[in-house]
Amino acid sequence: MPEISMPAPVCLIENTREGQLKVRQEALQILTDIRQPVVVVAIVGLYRTGKSYLMNKLAGKKTGFSLGSTIQSETKGIWMWCVPHPLKPKHTLVLLDTEGLGDVEKGDSKNDSWIFALSVLLSSAFVYNSMGTIDQRALEQLHYVTELTELIKVKSAPASRDDIDETGEFMSYFPTFIWTVRDFTLELKLNGHPITEDEYLENAMLLKKGSSPKVSLYNLPRECIRLFFPARKCFVFDRPASKSGLHRIEELQEHELEPDFVAQAKKFCRFIFENCKVKTIKGGHVVTGKFLGNLAVTYVDAIRSGAVPCMENAVLALAQIENSAAVMEAVAHYEKDMNQRVVFPTETLKEFLDVHAICEKGAIQIFMDRSFKDDNREFQGQLMSDLEMKKEQFLRRNERESSARCQALIQEFFQPVEAGISAGKYSKKGGYQQFMTDQQAAVMRYNQAQKKGIQADEELKSFLKGQESMATSILQADNALTESDKAIEAERMRAEAAERERQVMEENQAKLQQKLEDQKRSYEEHVQQLMVKMEEDRKKLVEENERVMTSKLKEQEKLLMEGFEQKARSLQSQIEGLHRELANANNKSSWFSDLLGGIGSVATMVLPGIGGKLFGIGTSIVSRFF
């Protein structure tokens, strides 16, 4: 698959003059062509704080995202630049640059809040860019983070009143939080001791004790950052150049910039390249470019409709899109593979089914690689049904081509016999014996012919059955035979016809048994691949929950150290919920029994011939798997 090549950024989400957000089709088409996993880095911050410069550095370019040199905000909406990931082969780095927050000309704080929220929802690494220091003023300017609870929902509807507060679940969905502080002039020291940039950020996140409105206002943005984002990072930057050079920074060569700034920018880029993970959704499903585009459309459509974007609904809606596409892609692969592999007609049904099994296995793998959250096995059932239908279509084609081949051979080998009948060759004394000799010779030639396919016996039987009345007429007209001879010969002919019927019935029964065995094999293949996928999903879920739990436990420990026992206790219910989820995910027998129940119900409808065997098949596969 060719890597994406974008010479310059394009607008992904346009902020129209009317204050409406709209996803641009040009950007969607670019994302649609990216089937690779994406690492998505979004940057937000007040306007005129140098966001675009950092994004250009990540793209490995001096220019691209508009830097601007006046007090006006240059970037409107969210702009996108997709480049090959410098360290991860077959991955794409998607850079999202946003319009400056707090633009006085725009005068629409709600619009700023949506830009901020969309950046969080779409990214795997969220960069907040500010100037000077991380102080109370800087955190007050980050009030957008406190509004996320009003702008984003985790679930479509709470299961109970206890589930109304969803903020504890944000950490499972939100990206890494990176604070970049520009034109930083302070020394990184605390109480006279050197500290790291990360320690500087964490110190700025400390809460104040008290319950007054002023203290609550002070603590709110800090609490949100600490509770929403599973990982935090900080970078500080010196001023890049003299004041006179700032307005033309994109024209300056690296040696014309401040050395410390150059080193800091390289450190920032290296962290992004080495540490920022692929964008995933809840459950660890990897996001591709096409998926990211659908995600953007889903969220923006919700905003435009006046609804609150719901992460759970977005995932379910995209699952429908992706799973439908996964079925179509898998079936198309099967059809193409069968056309390439099968040489029609096949000599036996087994030969055909062996090729079908190979092609079906590849199709199921394609579906498994792309599908997700098919909890009811609706789409896997659709895949089963579609593949079974396509198999039957190929089988009918195999039979048609076999029949056509056989009929052509019959016409070729039995033509002399037909010609002899027309010429009266057998209407004489001893004609019957001559007829039988010629017919047997033709049968022998037919049986020796190659590549007749699976209809060979059926077509011969059908032809010979059509010849029976003619044979009987020739027999009765042959004066060389006595009435007794004719009776014996007629009985022999009936016995041969009956034997041919019996053989064909046996062959048809054997074919039916082969088809049933193939359905059993097909079900086993579906279950086997599903179990592998579900085990991968289970491990991702465990890893995700452990990561979130570790973050919450660390936060709980910090709150206790800072003397906020009540806040620490409020985290305990979230931690206990994660413990329960982990226990359930680690209970493999329960996990996989639900799986087999779902796929078994679907298979009974799609593959009715194996209904009574499902439990035994599933149990056998589970025992082999573990």
C-alpha positions as CSV (number, residue, x, y, z in Angstrom):
1,M,0.0,0.0,0.0
2,P,1.6,3.3,-1.1
3,E,2.3,5.8,1.7
4,I,0.3,9.1,1.7
5,S,2.1,12.1,0.2
6,M,0.7,15.5,1.1
7,P,2.8,18.5,-0.1
8,A,0.9,20.8,2.3
9,P,-1.8,20.7,4.9
10,V,-5.6,20.8,4.1
11,C,-8.5,21.9,6.2
12,L,-10.1,19.0,8.0
13,I,-12.8,20.8,9.9
14,E,-13.8,24.1,8.6
15,N,-15.1,26.9,10.9
16,T,-17.5,28.8,8.7
17,R,-18.3,32.5,8.8
18,E,-21.6,31.5,10.4
19,G,-19.8,29.8,13.2
20,Q,-20.7,26.3,12.0
21,L,-18.2,23.4,11.9
22,K,-18.1,21.3,8.7
23,V,-15.8,18.4,7.7
24,R,-14.2,19.1,4.4
25,Q,-14.6,16.4,1.7
26,E,-11.0,16.8,0.3
27,A,-9.6,15.9,3.7
28,L,-12.0,13.0,4.1
29,Q,-10.9,11.6,0.8
30,I,-7.2,11.7,1.9
31,L,-8.0,9.9,5.1
32,T,-10.2,7.4,3.3
33,D,-7.1,6.3,1.3
34,I,-5.0,5.8,4.5
35,R,-5.6,2.2,5.5
36,Q,-2.6,2.2,7.9
37,P,-2.8,2.8,11.7
38,V,-2.5,6.5,12.5
39,V,-0.7,8.4,15.3
40,V,-2.7,11.6,15.7
41,V,-1.1,14.7,17.3
42,A,-3.3,17.7,17.8
43,I,-2.2,21.1,19.1
44,V,-4.3,23.8,20.7
45,G,-3.6,27.0,22.5
46,L,-4.2,30.7,22.4
47,Y,-3.6,32.4,19.1
48,R,-0.2,33.7,18.3
49,T,1.7,31.3,20.5
50,G,3.7,29.5,17.9
51,K,1.6,26.3,17.6
52,S,2.1,26.0,13.8
53,Y,5.9,26.1,14.0
54,L,6.0,23.0,16.2
55,M,3.7,21.1,13.9
56,N,5.8,22.0,10.9
57,K,8.8,20.6,12.8
58,L,6.9,17.4,13.4
59,A,6.2,17.2,9.6
60,G,9.9,17.7,8.9
61,K,9.2,20.9,7.1
62,K,10.0,24.6,7.6
63,T,6.7,25.7,6.1
64,G,3.3,24.2,5.7
65,F,1.0,25.1,8.5
66,S,0.5,28.9,8.3
67,L,2.6,30.7,11.0
68,G,1.4,34.3,10.4
69,S,3.3,37.3,11.6
70,T,0.6,39.6,12.8
71,I,-1.8,39.7,15.8
72,Q,-4.5,38.0,13.7
73,S,-5.2,34.3,14.0
74,E,-4.2,32.6,10.8
75,T,-5.6,29.1,11.2
76,K,-9.3,28.7,11.0
77,G,-10.9,25.4,12.1
78,I,-8.7,22.3,12.3
79,W,-6.1,21.8,9.6
80,M,-4.6,18.4,8.8
81,W,-1.2,17.2,7.5
82,C,-0.6,13.5,7.0
83,V,3.0,12.3,6.6
84,P,4.7,8.9,6.8
85,H,5.7,8.2,10.5
86,P,9.4,8.7,10.7
87,L,10.0,5.8,13.1
88,K,7.1,3.4,12.6
89,P,6.9,1.7,9.1
90,K,3.5,1.4,7.7
91,H,2.1,4.0,10.1
92,T,0.9,7.5,9.3
93,L,1.5,10.6,11.4
94,V,-1.6,12.8,11.3
95,L,-0.9,16.4,12.5
96,L,-3.8,18.6,13.5
97,D,-3.3,22.3,13.9
98,T,-6.1,24.3,15.3
99,E,-7.2,27.9,15.1
100,G,-6.0,30.0,18.0
101,L,-8.3,30.0,21.1
102,G,-9.4,33.3,22.4
103,D,-9.3,35.2,19.1
104,V,-11.0,38.5,19.9
105,E,-12.1,38.9,16.3
106,K,-14.1,35.7,16.5
107,G,-15.8,36.5,19.8
108,D,-17.3,33.0,20.1
109,S,-16.0,31.1,23.2
110,K,-18.4,28.2,22.5
111,N,-16.8,27.7,19.1
112,D,-13.4,27.6,20.8
113,S,-14.7,25.0,23.3
114,W,-15.8,22.7,20.4
115,I,-12.4,23.0,18.7
116,F,-10.7,22.1,22.0
117,A,-13.1,19.1,22.5
118,L,-12.7,17.8,19.0
119,S,-8.9,18.0,19.3
120,V,-9.2,15.8,22.4
121,L,-11.6,13.4,20.8
122,L,-9.6,12.9,17.6
123,S,-6.0,12.7,18.9
124,S,-3.8,10.2,20.6
125,A,-1.5,13.0,21.8
126,F,-3.0,16.3,22.8
127,V,-0.6,19.2,22.9
128,Y,-1.6,22.4,24.8
129,N,0.7,25.3,23.9
130,S,1.0,28.4,26.1
131,M,3.4,31.3,26.7
132,G,5.5,32.2,29.7
133,T,4.9,30.0,32.6
134,I,2.4,27.5,34.0
135,D,0.7,29.8,36.6
136,Q,-2.9,30.5,37.6
137,R,-3.4,32.8,34.7
138,A,-2.3,30.0,32.3
139,L,-4.6,27.5,33.9
140,E,-7.5,30.0,33.9
141,Q,-6.9,30.3,30.1
142,L,-7.2,26.5,30.0
143,H,-10.8,26.7,31.2
144,Y,-11.8,24.7,28.1
145,V,-10.7,21.5,29.9
146,T,-13.3,22.2,32.7
147,E,-16.0,22.4,30.1
148,L,-15.4,18.9,28.6
149,T,-17.9,17.3,31.0
150,E,-20.6,19.5,29.4
151,L,-19.4,19.0,25.8
152,I,-18.7,15.2,25.8
153,K,-20.6,12.2,27.0
154,V,-19.1,8.8,27.5
155,K,-22.4,6.8,27.3
156,S,-25.6,7.3,25.5
157,A,-27.7,6.9,28.7
158,P,-26.7,6.2,32.2
159,A,-27.5,2.7,33.5
160,S,-28.6,4.1,36.8
161,R,-28.4,7.3,38.9
162,D,-25.0,6.3,40.1
163,D,-23.7,6.4,36.5
164,I,-24.6,10.0,35.9
165,D,-21.1,11.3,36.7
166,E,-19.0,9.9,33.8
167,T,-15.8,11.9,34.4
168,G,-14.1,8.9,35.9
169,E,-14.3,7.2,32.5
170,F,-12.8,10.0,30.5
171,M,-9.3,8.6,31.2
172,S,-10.1,5.4,29.3
173,Y,-10.8,7.5,26.1
174,F,-8.6,10.6,26.4
175,P,-5.1,11.0,24.8
176,T,-1.7,11.8,26.4
177,F,-1.7,15.4,27.6
178,I,1.5,17.4,26.6
179,W,1.9,21.0,27.9
180,T,4.4,23.0,25.8
181,V,5.5,26.3,27.4
182,R,6.9,28.8,25.0
183,D,9.3,31.7,25.8
184,F,10.0,30.2,29.1
185,T,12.5,32.4,31.1
186,L,12.4,30.8,34.6
187,E,14.9,28.4,36.1
188,L,13.6,24.9,36.6
189,K,14.1,24.9,40.3
190,L,11.9,24.2,43.3
191,N,12.9,25.2,46.8
192,G,16.4,25.7,45.5
193,H,16.7,22.3,43.9
194,P,16.7,21.5,40.1
195,I,13.6,19.8,38.8
196,T,12.6,18.3,35.5
197,E,10.0,19.7,33.2
198,D,7.5,17.0,34.2
199,E,8.1,17.8,37.9
200,Y,7.4,21.5,37.1
201,L,4.1,20.5,35.5
202,E,3.1,18.2,38.4
203,N,4.0,20.9,40.9
204,A,1.7,23.3,39.1
205,M,-1.0,20.7,39.3
206,L,-1.0,20.6,43.1
207,L,-4.4,21.4,44.7
208,K,-5.2,23.9,47.4
209,K,-7.0,22.9,50.5
210,G,-10.3,24.6,51.4
211,S,-13.9,24.8,50.1
212,S,-14.3,28.4,49.3
213,P,-15.4,29.4,45.7
214,K,-11.9,30.9,45.1
215,V,-10.2,27.6,46.1
216,S,-12.7,25.6,44.0
217,L,-12.0,27.8,41.0
218,Y,-8.3,27.4,41.6
219,N,-8.5,23.6,41.8
220,L,-11.0,22.9,39.1
221,P,-8.7,22.9,36.0
222,R,-6.0,21.1,37.9
223,E,-8.4,18.4,39.0
224,C,-9.8,18.0,35.5
225,I,-6.3,17.5,34.0
226,R,-5.3,15.1,36.7
227,L,-8.5,13.0,36.4
228,F,-9.1,13.1,32.6
229,F,-5.7,12.4,31.1
230,P,-4.0,9.1,31.7
231,A,-0.5,10.4,31.0
232,R,1.0,13.9,31.2
233,K,4.2,15.4,29.8
234,C,5.8,18.9,29.8
235,F,8.3,20.7,27.6
236,V,9.6,24.2,28.0
237,F,11.1,26.3,25.2
238,D,13.3,29.3,25.2
239,R,12.5,32.2,22.9
240,P,13.5,30.9,19.4
241,A,15.0,34.2,18.1
242,S,15.3,37.8,18.7
243,K,12.1,39.8,18.6
244,S,12.9,41.2,15.2
245,G,13.4,37.7,13.8
246,L,10.2,36.2,15.2
247,H,7.9,37.5,12.5
248,R,10.0,35.7,9.9
249,I,10.9,32.5,11.8
250,E,10.0,30.2,9.0
251,E,12.7,31.9,6.8
252,L,15.4,31.5,9.4
253,Q,18.0,28.7,9.1
254,E,18.5,26.5,12.1
255,H,21.8,28.1,12.9
256,E,20.1,31.5,13.1
257,L,17.8,30.2,15.9
258,E,18.7,30.1,19.6
259,P,20.7,26.8,20.2
260,D,18.7,26.0,23.3
261,F,15.4,26.4,21.4
262,V,16.7,24.1,18.6
263,A,17.7,21.4,21.1
264,Q,14.3,21.7,22.9
265,A,12.4,21.4,19.6
266,K,14.4,18.3,18.7
267,K,13.7,16.8,22.1
268,F,10.0,17.5,21.7
269,C,9.8,15.9,18.3
270,R,11.8,12.9,19.4
271,F,9.3,12.3,22.3
272,I,6.4,12.5,19.9
273,F,8.0,10.1,17.4
274,E,9.1,7.6,20.0
275,N,6.4,7.7,22.6
276,C,3.1,8.8,21.2
277,K,0.9,5.7,20.5
278,V,-1.4,4.8,17.7
279,K,-4.9,6.3,18.0
280,T,-7.2,3.7,19.5
281,I,-10.8,3.7,20.7
282,K,-12.2,2.1,23.8
283,G,-11.3,-1.6,23.8
284,G,-7.9,-1.0,22.1
285,H,-9.2,-1.1,18.5
286,V,-6.7,0.5,16.2
287,V,-7.8,3.6,14.2
288,T,-6.9,3.9,10.5
289,G,-7.0,7.1,8.4
290,K,-10.4,6.1,7.1
291,F,-11.7,5.4,10.6
292,L,-10.4,8.8,11.8
293,G,-12.3,10.5,9.0
294,N,-15.5,8.7,10.0
295,L,-14.9,9.6,13.6
296,A,-14.6,13.3,12.7
297,V,-17.8,13.2,10.7
298,T,-19.7,11.5,13.5
299,Y,-18.6,14.0,16.1
300,V,-19.1,17.1,13.9
301,D,-22.6,15.9,12.8
302,A,-23.5,15.5,16.5
303,I,-22.3,19.1,17.3
304,R,-24.1,20.5,14.2
305,S,-27.4,18.8,15.3
306,G,-27.1,20.4,18.7
307,A,-26.5,17.2,20.5
308,V,-23.6,16.4,22.9
309,P,-21.1,14.1,21.1
310,C,-21.2,10.7,22.8
311,M,-18.1,8.6,22.6
312,E,-19.9,5.3,23.0
313,N,-22.5,6.1,20.3
314,A,-19.7,7.2,18.0
315,V,-17.9,3.9,18.5
316,L,-21.1,1.9,17.9
317,A,-22.0,4.0,14.8
318,L,-18.5,3.5,13.4
319,A,-18.6,-0.2,14.2
320,Q,-21.7,-0.5,12.0
321,I,-19.8,1.2,9.1
322,E,-16.6,-0.6,9.6
323,N,-18.2,-4.1,10.1
324,S,-20.3,-3.7,7.0
325,A,-17.3,-2.7,5.0
326,A,-15.3,-5.6,6.6
327,V,-18.0,-8.1,5.3
328,M,-17.9,-6.6,1.8
329,E,-14.1,-6.6,1.7
330,A,-13.9,-10.2,2.9
331,V,-16.5,-11.4,0.4
332,A,-14.9,-9.6,-2.4
333,H,-11.5,-11.2,-1.5
334,Y,-13.1,-14.6,-1.4
335,E,-14.7,-14.1,-4.8
336,K,-11.5,-12.9,-6.4
337,D,-9.4,-15.7,-4.7
338,M,-11.9,-18.4,-5.9
339,N,-11.8,-17.1,-9.5
340,Q,-8.0,-17.2,-9.4
341,R,-7.6,-20.6,-7.7
342,V,-10.4,-22.8,-9.1
343,V,-9.9,-24.4,-12.5
344,F,-13.5,-25.2,-13.6
345,P,-14.7,-27.8,-13.6
346,T,-13.0,-29.6,-10.7
347,E,-12.8,-33.4,-11.0
348,T,-14.3,-33.9,-7.5
349,L,-16.4,-32.0,-5.0
350,K,-13.5,-32.5,-2.5
351,E,-11.1,-30.7,-4.8
352,F,-13.6,-27.8,-5.0
353,L,-14.2,-27.7,-1.2
354,D,-10.5,-27.8,-0.5
355,V,-9.9,-24.6,-2.5
356,H,-13.0,-23.1,-1.0
357,A,-11.6,-23.7,2.5
358,I,-8.4,-21.9,1.7
359,C,-10.2,-18.9,0.2
360,E,-12.8,-18.8,3.0
361,K,-10.0,-18.8,5.7
362,G,-8.4,-15.8,4.0
363,A,-11.8,-14.0,3.8
364,I,-12.5,-14.6,7.5
365,Q,-9.1,-13.3,8.4
366,I,-9.7,-10.1,6.5
367,F,-13.0,-9.7,8.4
368,M,-11.4,-10.3,11.7
369,D,-8.6,-7.8,11.0
370,R,-11.1,-5.0,10.3
371,S,-14.2,-5.7,12.3
372,F,-14.7,-4.7,16.0
373,K,-17.5,-4.6,18.6
374,D,-19.5,-7.2,16.7
375,D,-20.8,-8.3,20.1
376,N,-23.9,-10.0,18.8
377,R,-22.0,-11.6,15.9
378,E,-24.5,-9.9,13.6
379,F,-21.8,-9.1,11.0
380,Q,-19.9,-12.4,11.3
381,G,-23.3,-14.1,10.8
382,Q,-23.7,-12.0,7.6
383,L,-20.2,-13.0,6.5
384,M,-21.1,-16.7,7.1
385,S,-24.3,-16.3,5.1
386,D,-22.6,-14.4,2.2
387,L,-19.7,-16.8,2.0
388,E,-22.1,-19.8,2.0
389,M,-24.2,-18.1,-0.8
390,K,-21.0,-17.3,-2.8
391,K,-19.8,-20.9,-2.3
392,E,-23.1,-22.2,-3.7
393,Q,-22.9,-19.9,-6.6
394,F,-19.4,-21.2,-7.4
395,L,-20.7,-24.8,-6.9
396,R,-23.5,-24.2,-9.4
397,R,-21.0,-22.8,-11.8
398,N,-18.8,-25.8,-11.3
399,E,-21.7,-28.1,-12.0
400,R,-22.8,-26.0,-15.1
401,E,-19.3,-26.1,-16.6
402,S,-19.0,-29.8,-15.8
403,S,-22.4,-30.5,-17.4
404,A,-21.4,-28.5,-20.5
405,R,-18.1,-30.4,-20.8
406,C,-19.8,-33.8,-20.3
407,Q,-22.5,-33.1,-22.8
408,A,-19.9,-32.0,-25.3
409,L,-18.0,-35.3,-24.8
410,I,-21.3,-37.3,-25.0
411,Q,-22.1,-35.7,-28.2
412,E,-18.6,-36.4,-29.6
413,F,-18.4,-40.0,-28.4
414,F,-22.0,-41.1,-29.0
415,Q,-22.3,-39.3,-32.3
416,P,-21.4,-42.5,-34.3
417,V,-24.1,-44.5,-32.4
418,E,-26.7,-41.7,-33.1
419,A,-25.6,-41.7,-36.8
420,G,-26.0,-45.5,-36.9
421,I,-29.5,-45.3,-35.5
422,S,-30.5,-42.7,-38.1
423,A,-28.9,-44.8,-40.9
424,G,-30.8,-48.0,-39.8
425,K,-27.5,-49.7,-39.0
426,Y,-29.0,-51.6,-36.1
427,S,-32.4,-52.4,-37.8
428,K,-31.3,-55.9,-38.9
429,K,-30.5,-59.3,-37.6
430,G,-27.8,-59.1,-34.9
431,G,-28.3,-55.3,-34.7
432,Y,-28.9,-55.2,-31.0
433,Q,-25.5,-56.8,-30.2
434,Q,-23.8,-54.3,-32.6
435,F,-25.7,-51.4,-30.9
436,M,-24.6,-52.6,-27.4
437,T,-21.0,-53.0,-28.6
438,D,-20.9,-49.5,-30.1
439,Q,-22.6,-48.0,-27.0
440,Q,-20.2,-49.7,-24.6
441,A,-17.2,-48.4,-26.7
442,A,-18.6,-44.9,-26.4
443,V,-19.1,-45.3,-22.7
444,M,-15.5,-46.5,-22.3
445,R,-14.2,-43.5,-24.3
446,Y,-16.3,-41.2,-22.1
447,N,-15.1,-42.7,-18.9
448,Q,-11.5,-42.4,-20.0
449,A,-11.9,-38.7,-20.9
450,Q,-10.3,-36.3,-18.4
451,K,-11.6,-33.1,-16.8
452,K,-15.3,-34.0,-17.0
453,G,-16.0,-32.6,-13.5
454,I,-18.4,-33.6,-10.8
455,Q,-21.4,-34.1,-13.1
456,A,-19.7,-36.9,-15.1
457,D,-21.8,-39.8,-13.7
458,E,-25.0,-37.7,-13.5
459,E,-24.8,-36.6,-17.1
460,L,-23.9,-40.1,-18.4
461,K,-26.8,-41.7,-16.5
462,S,-29.2,-39.1,-17.8
463,F,-28.0,-39.7,-21.4
464,L,-28.2,-43.5,-21.1
465,K,-31.7,-43.3,-19.5
466,G,-32.7,-41.4,-22.6
467,Q,-31.3,-44.2,-24.8
468,E,-33.3,-46.9,-23.0
469,S,-36.4,-46.8,-25.2
470,M,-34.3,-46.9,-28.3
471,A,-32.3,-49.8,-27.0
472,T,-35.5,-51.6,-26.2
473,S,-36.9,-51.0,-29.7
474,I,-33.7,-52.4,-31.3
475,L,-33.8,-55.3,-28.9
476,Q,-37.4,-56.2,-29.8
477,A,-36.7,-55.8,-33.6
478,D,-33.7,-58.1,-33.6
479,N,-34.8,-61.5,-35.1
480,A,-31.5,-63.2,-34.2
481,L,-32.7,-63.3,-30.5
482,T,-35.4,-65.6,-29.1
483,E,-38.1,-64.3,-26.9
484,S,-36.4,-65.8,-23.9
485,D,-33.1,-64.0,-24.9
486,K,-35.0,-60.8,-25.2
487,A,-36.6,-61.1,-21.8
488,I,-33.3,-61.9,-20.2
489,E,-31.6,-58.9,-21.9
490,A,-34.4,-56.6,-21.0
491,E,-34.1,-57.6,-17.3
492,R,-30.3,-57.0,-17.5
493,M,-30.9,-53.6,-19.0
494,R,-33.3,-52.8,-16.1
495,A,-30.8,-54.0,-13.5
496,E,-28.1,-51.9,-15.1
497,A,-30.3,-48.8,-15.1
498,A,-31.2,-49.5,-11.4
499,E,-27.6,-49.9,-10.5
500,R,-26.7,-46.6,-12.2
501,E,-29.5,-45.0,-10.2
502,R,-28.2,-46.5,-7.0
503,Q,-24.7,-45.3,-7.7
504,V,-25.8,-41.8,-8.5
505,M,-27.9,-41.7,-5.3
506,E,-24.9,-42.9,-3.3
507,E,-22.7,-40.3,-4.9
508,N,-25.3,-37.5,-4.2
509,Q,-25.5,-38.7,-0.6
510,A,-21.7,-38.7,-0.4
511,K,-21.7,-35.1,-1.8
512,L,-24.3,-34.0,0.7
513,Q,-22.2,-35.5,3.5
514,Q,-19.1,-33.7,2.2
515,K,-21.1,-30.4,2.2
516,L,-22.2,-31.0,5.8
517,E,-18.6,-31.8,6.8
518,D,-17.5,-28.6,5.1
519,Q,-20.1,-26.6,7.0
520,K,-18.7,-28.1,10.2
521,R,-15.2,-27.2,9.1
522,S,-16.4,-23.7,8.2
523,Y,-17.9,-23.2,11.6
524,E,-14.7,-24.4,13.3
525,E,-12.7,-21.9,11.2
526,H,-15.0,-19.1,12.2
527,V,-14.8,-20.0,15.9
528,Q,-11.1,-20.6,15.8
529,Q,-10.4,-17.2,14.3
530,L,-12.9,-15.5,16.5
531,M,-11.3,-16.9,19.6
532,V,-7.9,-15.7,18.5
533,K,-9.4,-12.2,17.8
534,M,-11.3,-12.2,21.1
535,E,-8.2,-13.2,23.0
536,E,-6.3,-10.3,21.4
537,D,-9.2,-8.0,22.3
538,R,-9.3,-9.4,25.8
539,K,-5.6,-8.7,26.3
540,K,-6.0,-5.1,24.9
541,L,-8.9,-4.6,27.3
542,V,-6.8,-5.9,30.2
543,E,-3.8,-3.7,29.2
544,E,-6.1,-0.6,28.8
545,N,-7.7,-1.1,32.2
546,E,-4.4,-1.8,33.9
547,R,-3.0,1.4,32.4
548,V,-6.0,3.4,33.6
549,M,-6.0,1.7,37.0
550,T,-2.3,2.5,37.4
551,S,-3.0,6.2,36.6
552,K,-5.9,6.3,39.0
553,L,-3.9,4.6,41.8
554,K,-1.1,7.1,41.3
555,E,-3.6,9.9,41.4
556,Q,-5.1,8.5,44.5
557,E,-1.7,8.2,46.2
558,K,-0.9,11.8,45.3
559,L,-4.2,13.0,46.7
560,L,-3.5,11.2,50.0
561,M,0.0,12.6,50.1
562,E,-1.4,16.1,49.5
563,G,-3.9,15.5,52.3
564,F,-7.1,15.2,50.3
565,E,-8.5,12.0,51.8
566,Q,-12.0,12.6,50.7
567,K,-11.0,13.2,47.1
568,A,-8.9,10.0,47.3
569,R,-11.8,8.0,48.6
570,S,-14.0,9.3,45.7
571,L,-11.6,7.5,43.3
572,Q,-12.0,4.2,45.1
573,S,-15.3,3.3,43.5
574,Q,-13.7,3.9,40.0
575,I,-10.8,1.7,41.0
576,E,-13.0,-1.0,42.3
577,G,-15.0,-0.9,39.0
578,L,-11.8,-1.4,37.1
579,H,-10.9,-4.3,39.3
580,R,-14.3,-5.9,38.5
581,E,-13.8,-5.4,34.8
582,L,-10.3,-6.9,35.0
583,A,-11.6,-9.9,36.9
584,N,-14.2,-10.5,34.3
585,A,-11.7,-10.1,31.4
586,N,-9.4,-12.5,33.2
587,N,-12.1,-15.1,33.6
588,K,-11.5,-16.8,30.3
589,S,-14.1,-19.5,30.7
590,S,-16.9,-17.0,31.1
591,W,-15.4,-14.8,28.4
592,F,-15.3,-17.5,25.8
593,S,-18.6,-19.2,26.8
594,D,-20.4,-16.0,25.9
595,L,-18.5,-15.9,22.6
596,L,-19.5,-19.5,21.7
597,G,-23.1,-18.9,22.6
598,G,-23.3,-15.9,20.3
599,I,-21.6,-17.4,17.3
600,G,-23.4,-20.7,17.8
601,S,-26.9,-19.0,17.6
602,V,-25.9,-17.3,14.4
603,A,-24.4,-20.4,12.8
604,T,-27.6,-22.4,13.5
605,M,-29.5,-20.0,11.3
606,V,-26.9,-19.7,8.6
607,L,-25.6,-23.3,8.6
608,P,-28.6,-25.4,9.6
609,G,-26.9,-28.7,8.7
610,I,-24.7,-28.5,11.8
611,G,-27.2,-27.4,14.4
612,G,-26.9,-30.4,16.7
613,K,-23.1,-30.5,16.5
614,L,-22.3,-27.0,17.7
615,F,-21.8,-27.7,21.3
616,G,-19.4,-30.5,20.7
617,I,-17.5,-28.6,18.1
618,G,-17.2,-25.5,20.3
619,T,-16.1,-27.5,23.3
620,S,-13.4,-29.3,21.2
621,I,-12.1,-26.0,19.9
622,V,-12.0,-24.4,23.3
623,S,-10.1,-27.3,24.8
624,R,-7.5,-27.2,21.9
625,F,-7.2,-23.4,22.2
626,F,-6.3,-23.5,25.9
